[in-house]
Amino acid sequence: MSVAGEPARVLIAVTHLLGSGHLVRAAQLARALAESGFAVTLASGGMPLRDMTGEAFAFVQLPPVKVEGLDFRNLLDEAGSPIEAGRLARRRAMLAALATTLKPDVVVTEHFPFGRRQLAEEFLTLITAAKAANPSALVLASVRDVLVTPRPDRIVEAEGRLASLFDGVLVHGDRCFLPLEASWPVSPALAERLHYTGYMAPPPVPAPAWAGGEDAGEVIVSGGGSAAALPLFRLCLEAALLCDPSRRWRILVGKGVAESDFAALRQSASPNVTVERARADFPALLARSALSISQAGYNTVLDLVAAGRPAIVVPFDEGAETEQAIRAEAMEKAGLARCLRLSGPEPACPADLAAAVTAALATDAPARPAIDLDGAGRVAGLLTRLLAARARG
């Protein structure tokens, strides 16, 4: 896509606080647009995830912030100390400078204004600077398929910002599988601004056949990058003791889990359970597995559809977190996974999980549901049409 003979410039801003899903999705968006001819810069304000050298897009790391547990109000630096005002000021200055220099044709804010209220000032600074540098710039919000169910006052605040500052919302999901209104009240005005892209699935990775490899037929347990999966890991360790001891289990622990917790998991594992850090060959492990047990994050849908293996999902639903529970229910309804809950009136115990594992291992792999996974292939065309419509006035 070009504007006045040059590639259209896209500036994407994202800050992941718990886990890495927001950054993974934003990077997928940046990569898809860059590979379609856009000049893309991705600015990330969360903890560094991996080296972005060699990507098709430019990458800028802001002074990072993070949170611990579910305390999203108190932002911390990389050492775990409360951030100073100067760090937030530097982040705002860097974003404003990027917008001034790049003069983007499109600005994309990941999750804001539906979330990241604690960082609202820097997103608003970015939008203001981008509009000053290029008054015709499109401003788009980018959100996953499910949002945390909001308080009424926050709905009013978000919709006010959308009406005054944004030209549209990219919803990275499938309306038929899981519409945004399952988690956020979609008003008629908001409905007109929604653009469903399909799920932002990564390119398919060739994986060995199910029967190959020494690790074939394992129960693979995964939980994303944060410590939020610790209750699931502990439940699996206890359930494994109740299952067939000849069945191998492999628990993959993300970088966000402290070394002390990781060591405790390994120490309490039974002989048939391997506990190790998350691996780059996860898609291949999953494709060879007999069963997947995981939480119900955004990428879980993509992983399970790609692998086509039986699955159990145990959504993270502590505190006011509703996102994964909503997605898990949709996955169960679609026949993609069995859902167990760790909270509520009847939380799952080790015996419940052991019974679900035994039942799942005795069933065939699920039929692949008809879920739109071509967000990466579709999003460039969508932005091209929006820019063309803007140019026509």
C-alpha positions in Angstrom: 0.0 0.0 0.0 1.3 3.4 -0.8 0.3 7.0 -0.1 1.5 9.6 -2.7 3.8 7.0 -4.2 5.5 6.0 -0.9 4.6 3.1 1.4 1.9 4.0 3.9 3.5 4.5 7.3 2.0 2.6 10.3 2.9 3.2 13.9 1.6 0.6 16.4 1.9 1.1 20.2 1.5 -1.7 22.6 2.2 -2.4 26.3 1.8 -5.9 27.7 1.6 -6.1 31.4 0.6 -9.6 32.4 1.9 -12.3 30.0 3.0 -11.5 26.5 -0.2 -12.0 24.4 -0.7 -8.3 23.6 2.8 -8.0 22.2 2.6 -11.3 20.3 -0.6 -10.2 18.6 0.8 -6.6 17.9 3.9 -8.2 16.4 1.8 -10.4 14.2 -0.1 -7.3 13.0 3.1 -5.4 12.3 4.6 -8.4 10.4 1.5 -8.9 8.3 1.3 -5.2 7.3 5.1 -4.9 6.6 5.1 -8.0 4.4 2.2 -6.4 2.4 4.2 -3.3 1.7 3.4 -1.0 4.6 6.3 0.8 6.4 5.6 -0.3 10.0 7.1 0.7 13.3 6.1 -1.2 16.5 6.7 0.6 19.8 6.5 -1.7 22.8 6.3 -0.5 26.4 6.2 -3.9 28.2 9.0 -6.1 29.3 11.3 -7.3 26.4 10.1 -10.6 25.1 12.7 -11.6 22.5 15.1 -10.1 20.0 13.2 -8.4 17.2 16.3 -8.0 15.0 15.6 -9.2 11.5 11.8 -8.5 11.6 10.1 -6.9 8.6 9.1 -4.0 10.8 11.1 -1.4 12.8 11.0 -2.0 16.6 11.3 0.5 19.4 11.5 -0.6 23.0 10.2 2.0 25.5 11.4 2.1 29.1 9.4 -1.0 30.2 6.7 -1.3 32.8 5.0 -4.4 34.3 2.7 -5.5 37.0 2.7 -8.3 39.6 -0.3 -10.5 40.0 -3.6 -8.8 39.3 -2.6 -5.4 40.6 -2.9 -3.4 37.4 -3.0 -0.1 39.2 0.6 -0.1 40.4 3.1 -0.2 37.6 6.6 -1.5 38.3 10.0 -1.2 36.6 12.0 -4.2 35.4 13.5 -4.6 38.9 10.0 -4.8 40.5 10.1 -1.3 42.0 7.3 1.2 41.7 8.0 3.3 38.6 9.0 6.9 38.9 7.2 9.8 37.2 10.3 10.4 35.1 10.0 7.0 33.4 6.4 7.7 32.3 7.5 11.1 31.0 10.3 9.5 29.0 7.8 7.1 27.5 5.5 9.9 26.5 8.4 11.9 25.0 9.6 8.9 23.0 6.1 8.2 21.5 5.6 11.9 20.7 9.0 12.0 19.0 8.2 8.8 17.0 4.9 10.3 15.8 6.6 13.6 14.9 9.4 12.0 13.0 7.4 9.2 11.2 4.3 11.3 10.4 2.3 8.1 10.3 -0.6 7.6 8.0 -2.1 5.1 10.5 -1.8 5.0 14.2 -2.8 1.7 16.0 -3.2 1.6 19.8 -3.3 -2.0 21.1 -6.1 -2.4 23.7 -6.6 1.3 24.3 -9.1 2.9 24.9 -10.9 -0.4 25.9 -8.2 -0.9 28.5 -4.8 0.4 29.7 -6.4 3.3 31.4 -3.4 3.7 33.6 -1.4 4.5 30.5 -4.1 6.7 28.9 -1.9 9.8 29.0 0.8 8.4 26.8 -1.7 7.0 24.3 -3.4 10.3 24.1 0.0 12.0 23.7 0.8 9.7 20.8 -2.5 10.4 19.1 -2.1 14.2 19.5 1.4 14.2 18.2 0.5 12.0 15.2 -2.4 14.2 14.3 -0.2 17.3 14.5 2.4 15.7 12.2 -0.2 14.3 9.8 -3.8 15.7 10.2 -5.2 13.0 7.9 -3.8 10.1 9.9 -6.2 7.2 10.6 -6.4 6.3 14.3 -7.4 2.7 15.0 -7.8 0.7 18.1 -6.7 -3.0 18.0 -8.4 -5.5 20.3 -8.5 -9.2 20.8 -11.7 -11.3 20.5 -12.7 -10.9 24.2 -12.3 -7.9 26.5 -12.6 -7.8 30.3 -16.2 -7.0 31.2 -16.1 -3.3 32.1 -17.7 -1.1 34.7 -20.4 1.2 33.3 -18.4 4.4 33.8 -15.5 2.9 31.9 -17.8 2.0 29.0 -18.8 5.7 28.8 -15.2 6.8 29.0 -14.0 4.4 26.3 -16.9 5.2 23.9 -16.3 8.9 24.4 -12.7 8.5 23.4 -13.6 6.3 20.4 -16.1 8.9 19.2 -13.7 11.8 19.4 -10.4 10.4 18.5 -10.7 7.1 16.6 -11.7 6.1 13.1 -12.3 2.4 13.7 -11.6 -0.7 15.8 -9.8 -3.7 14.5 -11.2 -6.8 16.2 -8.8 -9.7 15.8 -11.4 -12.5 16.0 -14.2 -14.2 14.3 -17.7 -12.7 14.8 -19.4 -16.0 14.2 -17.3 -17.9 16.8 -17.1 -15.2 19.4 -18.5 -11.7 18.8 -17.2 -8.7 20.8 -20.6 -8.2 22.4 -20.1 -11.4 24.4 -17.7 -9.4 26.6 -18.4 -5.7 25.8 -21.7 -4.0 25.3 -21.6 -2.9 21.6 -23.7 0.2 21.0 -25.0 0.9 17.5 -22.4 3.7 17.2 -19.6 1.3 18.1 -20.9 -1.4 15.9 -20.4 0.8 12.9 -16.7 1.2 13.7 -15.9 -2.5 14.2 -13.8 -4.3 11.6 -13.4 -8.0 12.2 -10.1 -9.2 10.8 -10.2 -12.9 11.8 -7.7 -14.3 14.3 -4.1 -13.3 14.0 -2.7 -16.7 13.6 1.1 -17.1 12.9 2.2 -18.8 9.7 1.7 -22.6 9.9 4.8 -24.4 11.2 5.4 -27.9 9.7 5.2 -30.4 12.6 6.1 -34.0 12.7 3.3 -36.5 12.5 1.5 -37.4 15.7 3.1 -40.8 16.0 6.7 -39.7 15.6 9.2 -38.8 18.2 10.0 -40.0 21.7 7.6 -37.4 23.2 4.6 -38.6 21.1 1.4 -39.3 23.1 2.3 -37.0 26.0 -0.1 -34.8 28.0 1.2 -31.3 27.2 0.4 -28.6 29.9 1.1 -25.0 28.9 0.2 -21.7 30.5 1.5 -18.8 28.5 4.3 -16.5 29.8 3.1 -15.3 33.2 2.9 -16.7 36.7 -0.9 -16.7 36.4 -0.7 -20.4 35.3 0.8 -21.6 38.6 -2.6 -22.8 40.0 -3.1 -24.8 36.8 0.4 -26.3 37.0 -0.1 -27.4 40.6 -3.5 -28.9 39.8 -1.9 -30.9 37.0 0.9 -32.2 39.2 -1.7 -33.6 41.6 -4.0 -34.9 38.9 -1.1 -36.8 37.3 -0.7 -38.8 40.5 -4.3 -40.1 40.0 -3.9 -41.0 36.3 -2.1 -43.9 34.6 1.5 -43.7 35.7 2.7 -44.9 32.4 1.3 -41.8 30.6 4.0 -39.1 30.3 3.1 -35.5 31.2 5.2 -32.5 30.1 4.5 -29.1 31.9 5.9 -26.1 30.0 6.6 -23.1 32.3 6.8 -19.6 31.0 9.6 -17.1 31.7 7.3 -15.1 34.0 7.3 -17.8 36.6 10.0 -17.1 39.3 12.9 -19.6 39.6 11.8 -20.5 43.1 8.3 -21.4 41.9 9.8 -23.3 39.0 12.1 -25.3 41.3 9.2 -26.1 43.6 7.1 -27.4 40.6 10.0 -29.7 39.5 10.6 -30.9 43.0 7.0 -32.0 43.5 6.6 -33.7 40.1 6.0 -37.4 40.0 8.4 -39.6 37.9 6.1 -39.5 34.9 6.0 -35.7 34.8 8.6 -33.5 33.1 8.7 -29.9 34.2 10.7 -27.6 32.0 10.7 -24.1 30.7 8.6 -23.2 27.6 10.2 -24.3 24.4 10.4 -22.9 20.9 9.2 -26.2 19.4 5.9 -26.0 21.3 3.8 -26.3 18.1 5.5 -29.6 17.2 5.1 -30.9 20.8 1.4 -30.1 20.7 1.0 -31.7 17.3 2.5 -35.0 18.7 0.6 -34.9 22.0 -2.3 -37.1 23.0 -3.9 -34.2 25.0 -3.4 -30.5 25.6 -4.2 -28.9 29.0 -3.9 -25.1 29.0 -5.5 -21.9 30.0 -7.8 -20.1 27.6 -5.8 -17.2 26.3 -6.1 -15.8 22.8 -3.3 -17.8 21.3 -4.7 -21.0 22.8 -7.5 -21.0 20.2 -4.9 -20.7 17.4 -2.7 -23.4 18.9 -5.5 -25.9 19.4 -7.0 -25.4 16.0 -3.6 -25.8 14.3 -2.8 -28.9 16.3 -6.2 -30.6 16.1 -5.6 -32.5 19.3 -8.0 -33.2 22.2 -7.9 -30.4 24.7 -8.9 -29.3 28.2 -8.9 -25.6 29.1 -8.9 -24.2 32.6 -9.4 -20.5 32.2 -7.6 -17.9 34.4 -10.5 -16.2 36.2 -9.1 -14.8 39.4 -10.4 -11.4 40.6 -12.4 -9.6 38.0 -10.8 -11.4 35.1 -13.6 -12.7 32.8 -11.8 -12.8 29.4 -10.6 -16.4 29.5 -13.8 -17.8 31.0 -15.8 -16.3 28.1 -13.4 -17.7 25.5 -13.3 -21.1 27.2 -17.1 -21.4 27.1 -17.0 -20.6 23.4 -14.3 -23.2 22.8 -16.4 -25.8 24.6 -19.5 -24.9 22.7 -17.6 -25.2 19.4 -16.3 -28.7 20.4 -12.7 -27.4 20.5 -12.0 -28.2 24.2 -13.5 -29.4 27.5 -13.7 -26.6 30.1 -13.0 -26.9 33.8 -13.0 -24.0 36.3 -10.8 -23.2 39.2 -13.2 -20.8 40.8 -16.9 -20.5 41.3 -19.3 -22.6 43.4 -17.8 -25.9 42.3 -14.1 -25.4 41.5 -12.3 -28.3 39.9 -10.2 -30.6 42.1 -7.4 -33.0 41.1 -9.9 -35.8 40.8 -12.1 -33.8 38.4 -9.1 -33.1 36.2 -7.9 -36.7 36.3 -11.4 -37.9 35.2 -11.5 -35.3 32.4 -8.0 -36.4 31.2 -9.0 -40.1 31.2 -12.2 -39.3 29.3 -10.3 -37.1 26.8 -7.7 -39.7 26.1 -10.4 -42.2 25.2 -12.0 -39.9 22.6 -11.0 -39.0 19.1 -9.4 -35.7 18.1 -12.1 -33.0 17.6 -13.2 -32.0 14.1 -11.6 -28.7 13.1 -14.1 -25.9 13.8 -14.7 -23.3 11.1 -12.9 -20.4 12.7 -11.5 -17.6 10.6 -7.7 -17.6 11.3 -6.7 -15.4 8.3 -6.4 -12.1 10.1 -2.8 -11.7 9.0 -3.8 -12.3 5.4 -6.8 -9.9 5.5 -5.7 -6.9 7.6 -3.5 -5.3 5.0 -6.5 -5.1 2.5 -8.7 -3.7 5.3 -6.2 -0.9 6.0 -5.8 -0.2 2.3 -9.6 0.3 1.9 -9.8 2.5 5.0 -6.9 4.7 3.7 -8.5 4.9 0.3 -11.8 5.9 1.8 -10.0 8.6 3.8 -8.3 9.9 0.7 -11.7 10.2 -1.1 -12.9 12.3 1.8 
